[in-house]
Every structure is written in C-alpha cells, then in structure tokens.
Amino acid sequence: MKRAMVTGASFGIGRAFANKLAKTGYQVTGVARSEKNLQELAQSLGENFKFILADLSTAEGCSKVQQELVKTKYDLLVNNAGVGTLGTFTDVPLERQLAMLHLNNETLTTLAYTFLQTAKSGDALINVSSALAFMPTPTMALYAATKAFVTSLSESLWFEYKSRGVYVMGLCPGLTDTNFQATSGVKKEELPKALVQTPEHVVDVALKALADRSKPTILTGIRNHMFAGVSRFLPRKSLVTMTGGMMPSNKPLTN
C-alpha cells in the first residue's frame, strides 16, 4: 500500500486530498492543528487514515513532522498547509505576516527538503501554491509573493528530480470554497461566484496530473489559465492595476 502525507488536512483542499487518497488505496497521514476535525476524518476513513497533531507554524510542529518523514517512507507528500492575510501592507500586523511567511515558505521548504532527501523513483511531491503566484496582488501582497516563491521553487525542483523518476508539482488553484477566506479576512459574499471552485474539483485535477506526471505547474480551471496567460503579456503597471481593482474591499486588520 502506498503512503501519503497531507499537511493542512483538517479543512478545504487538504481534507479533500486526504479523503480522495484514502478512498483510492493510499494509507494517509493527515497533519493539522484541529484534533476534532482529524478525529472526524479518522472515523470516516477508518484504517486508511491516521493523523499527527501539529502546528506547522511553530518550530516544534515542523520538527515533529520532519521526524515522521525520516522515520516512515512516504510515496507522496502533499505540502498543503498555508495561511493568508488581507489588508494594506502596514495595516496587517508584522508578526502575523512573518508567521504567514514562515508557514507558507519556510515550513514548506523544510518538509520538501526532508522528503526529497530519501525520495525514490515513482515518488511525488505536491506543493500547493495559488493562481495568485502569477500576479502581484494589492491587499494580499505578501501572500501572493509567498505563492510566487512556492511555484518557482516547485518548477525548479520538477526539473532537478525528474531524471530520478521523482515528480514535483506546483498546484495552483484559484478561488476555492474553503475556510481560507474566513481566516484571511476575505468575505465570501464579495467573491465572484463564477470563479469559485470546490476543493474536490481542485484535487481531481491534481490527481489526474499526478497520474500523467508531465507538467511542473498545474492550474485548475480554464479561467485560471486565462488569468495566468494574461499576466505574461500585460505590462506590469497594467497588471497590478487590474488585480488591485479586482480585490475585495476591506478594512484595516488589527488582530
């Protein structure tokens, strides 16, 4: 039986990954902070699911998961845990933004490094990025920058490891119906419904690409492909003006 680890497994895309992988024959280890949600997954998925309770925004939590990756051979790592913030750069507390930078980039890099050190031919790494990786995004400036990092890193790793038979994917979903909006400060009612995808759709696209193992970067949905394509041709001033005008209205965040 193949083994998969999914970080951020208690909600949204991570939960959908855990569900789908466990139901298709993987032994899944979910990582998250919410014990209640992990217990619910364990009851639903049975013997194909176990979990590690860890806060990956802390050094202790990251080290705990690192040790598991060293101790147990995994065929697939889904680096999904991440957070976002909404607000003008200096309206969002610096410590909150640095915590996001740590989780979205440092923790992801640490776990990817640990996994790839022992990865064998046939193994795979999925780093969950965002369609915002392709464009500067006023009021989510640092979040978009963290995802640009994840996408660039994933593309380079795809090339470095493909000769070893190890597949690395940068998964770039667009707007997805998860709790991400609530935790980042985005109001769901302000999102264009036509652009919102389900976590299950995102995972179905990712797993199809995982079976194909041909592309380093996977965008989910035609509209996201269009936005990414536009970002390559528009002048940078026009691009940032466009994305700034599309962002939801917001008030300064104070906590």
Summary of the structure (lengths in Angstrom):
residues: 255
radius of gyration: 17.6
end to end distance: 44.3
largest distance: 52.7
contacts: 852
relative contact order: 0.14
helix: 55%
strand: 14%
